[in-house]
């Protein structure tokens, strides 16, 4: 279940969120199941975050740092992930993500994903 304090901070915007992340380098980020629909999270540092089953419909994750993030079961309908860093992110079971969206991100080939998101690249084993 999402941490309410973290959810509220994230909703204040990327600048406030990234400042907090820079200070709290050891903090565990739990946004699992969170209602993040339509948020502008461009450039947000969500590396290592637990975003399992999060509602990210229509969110802007352009340039976001999603390295090692757990997105299993997240709703990514109309999400914008152009330029996001997906290095070793877990995308297994995500909903509504298509190859053209995925391929607009950086390091997508290293993300753990289902066969329907192979997009012509090998899927890393975990």
C-alpha positions as CSV (number, residue, x, y, z in Angstrom):
1,X,0.0,0.0,0.0
2,X,1.3,3.4,-0.9
3,X,3.0,5.6,1.6
4,X,0.6,8.6,2.0
5,X,3.3,11.1,2.9
6,X,5.3,10.1,-0.2
7,X,2.1,10.3,-2.4
8,X,1.4,13.8,-1.1
9,X,5.0,14.9,-1.7
10,X,5.0,13.5,-5.2
11,X,1.8,15.4,-6.0
12,X,3.5,18.6,-5.1
13,X,5.6,18.3,-8.2
14,X,8.9,17.0,-9.6
15,X,11.0,19.7,-8.0
16,X,9.8,19.1,-4.5
17,X,10.0,15.3,-5.0
18,X,13.5,15.3,-6.4
19,X,14.8,17.6,-3.6
20,X,13.4,15.1,-1.1
21,X,14.9,12.1,-2.9
22,X,18.3,13.9,-2.9
23,X,18.1,14.3,0.9
24,X,16.6,10.8,1.6
25,X,19.0,8.6,-0.4
26,X,18.2,5.6,1.7
27,X,14.4,6.0,1.8
28,X,12.3,3.2,0.5
29,X,9.7,4.6,-1.9
30,X,6.4,2.9,-1.8
31,X,3.8,4.2,-4.3
32,X,2.3,0.7,-4.8
33,X,-1.4,0.9,-5.8
34,X,-1.2,4.7,-5.8
35,X,-3.5,7.0,-7.7
36,X,-1.1,8.9,-9.9
37,X,-3.4,9.3,-12.8
38,X,-2.6,12.3,-15.0
39,X,0.3,13.6,-12.9
40,X,3.2,15.5,-14.5
41,X,6.2,13.5,-13.3
42,X,8.6,14.7,-16.0
43,X,12.1,14.2,-14.8
44,X,11.0,12.6,-11.4
45,X,13.5,10.4,-9.6
46,X,11.5,7.2,-9.2
47,X,14.5,4.9,-9.2
48,X,13.9,1.8,-7.2
49,X,10.3,2.9,-6.4
50,X,7.6,0.3,-5.8
51,X,4.9,1.3,-8.3
52,X,3.2,-2.1,-8.5
53,X,-0.4,-1.8,-9.5
54,X,-0.2,2.0,-9.5
55,X,-2.7,3.9,-11.6
56,X,-0.4,6.0,-13.9
57,X,-3.0,6.5,-16.7
58,X,-2.1,9.6,-18.7
59,X,0.9,10.4,-16.5
60,X,3.9,12.2,-18.0
61,X,7.0,10.2,-17.1
62,X,9.2,11.8,-19.8
63,X,12.8,11.8,-18.7
64,X,11.9,10.1,-15.4
65,X,14.5,7.9,-13.6
66,X,12.8,4.6,-13.3
67,X,15.9,2.5,-12.9
68,X,15.1,-0.6,-10.9
69,X,11.5,0.5,-10.3
70,X,8.9,-2.2,-9.9
71,X,5.9,-1.5,-12.1
72,X,4.3,-5.0,-12.2
73,X,0.6,-4.7,-12.9
74,X,0.7,-0.9,-13.2
75,X,-1.9,0.8,-15.5
76,X,0.1,2.7,-18.2
77,X,-2.8,3.7,-20.4
78,X,-1.6,6.7,-22.5
79,X,1.4,7.2,-20.3
80,X,4.3,9.2,-21.8
81,X,7.7,7.6,-21.1
82,X,9.8,9.2,-23.8
83,X,13.3,9.6,-22.6
84,X,12.6,7.8,-19.2
85,X,15.4,5.5,-18.0
86,X,14.0,2.0,-17.6
87,X,17.3,0.3,-16.8
88,X,16.4,-3.0,-15.0
89,X,12.9,-1.8,-14.3
90,X,10.3,-4.6,-13.8
91,X,7.5,-4.2,-16.4
92,X,6.1,-7.6,-16.1
93,X,2.3,-7.6,-16.2
94,X,2.0,-3.9,-17.0
95,X,-1.3,-2.9,-18.6
96,X,-1.7,-0.9,-21.9
97,X,2.0,-0.4,-22.7
98,X,2.8,-0.8,-26.4
99,X,6.2,-1.3,-28.2
100,X,6.3,2.3,-29.7
101,X,5.9,3.8,-26.2
102,X,8.5,1.4,-24.7
103,X,11.0,2.1,-27.5
104,X,10.8,5.8,-26.8
105,X,12.5,5.2,-23.4
106,X,16.2,4.7,-22.6
107,X,17.6,1.3,-21.7
108,X,14.2,-0.4,-22.3
109,X,16.0,-3.5,-23.5
110,X,17.3,-4.2,-20.0
111,X,13.8,-4.0,-18.4
112,X,12.2,-7.2,-17.3
113,X,9.1,-7.6,-19.4
114,X,6.6,-10.0,-20.8
115,X,6.9,-11.7,-24.2
116,X,4.4,-9.3,-25.8
117,X,6.8,-6.5,-25.0
118,X,9.9,-8.1,-26.5
119,X,9.7,-5.5,-29.2
120,X,12.4,-7.3,-31.2
121,X,15.0,-7.4,-28.3
122,X,16.0,-10.2,-26.0
123,X,14.2,-10.2,-22.6
124,X,16.6,-10.3,-19.7
125,X,16.1,-13.2,-17.2
126,X,15.8,-12.5,-13.6
